[in-house]
Amino acid sequence: MAEVVITRSADEASALAADHVARAIAAQPRLVLGVATGSTPERFYRHLARRIAEDGLDTSGVRAFALDEYVGLPADHPESYAAVIERTVTTPLGLDPAHVHVPDGRAADPFAAAAAYDRAIDEAGGVDIQILGIGRNGHIGFNEPGSSLGSRTRVKTLAASTREANARFFADPADVPVHCITQGIGTIREARHLLLLAFGADKSTALAGAVEGPVSASLPGSAIQLHAHVTVLADEDAAQQLTLADAYREAWALKPAAQGF
Ligand code: F6R
């Protein structure tokens, strides 16, 4: 079962996650970090940037792989995930841009670009820590309900509800792309440690399904239950539908802080 850490706030969860990743970078300067976009990890990246500065960590060897990218946005679009990752991850964490990878949503052949992305992850030795958010419909990456739990990086169509949820980032809802390239659930499951962040009441149904519901392609986040090393960091609002919340709290309270996740 996933380790579930319920925190008083999103900020506390983000700081815990940043502490964990900062220690991992200190121990393994060539760490391969899987990075998510969206609102959820933004605080985590800010905390991590602060920790890197305070601890004087050398991040020049760290490699990063984004989960997903829209297909067809112009190169200079500020909401392309390439631009978002550059703004929120590469620059603040001081990563070498040559070490930061985002699926190529503008490739003439996005299907070939998707296959090449899986090969690039393999060539880097696989992802050590994968940061995940979860969609209200239970998606991870852009693996919408119905996605195969063994899927590889590929071209997908965004669910109408995901396009609606992401319309907040675009001037016009019609501008939200219809297609994306996303790491598959099988790809995500190959990361050595999954660190899933979930904040706010609107994630509570998806989170409860992912952590405690049946494993099903209807709720792609439930695939985390098939992984041997998963940490879920949730604020009280996102955790409100977890039936085993007290057990998670007790387990976390008993764990020596130095042990980490
Ligand atoms: C983003 C991603 C998505 C988001 C999810 C939640 O790279 O893969 O699965 O994590 O849509 O988005 P937010 O955090 O904006 O609620």
Boltz pocket constraint, residues with backbone or C-beta under 6 A from the ligand:
constraints:
  - pocket:
      binder: B
      contacts: [[A, 35], [A, 36], [A, 37], [A, 38], [A, 39], [A, 40], [A, 41], [A, 67], [A, 68], [A, 132], [A, 133], [A, 134], [A, 135], [A, 136], [A, 139], [A, 140], [A, 141], [A, 142]]
      max_distance: 6.0
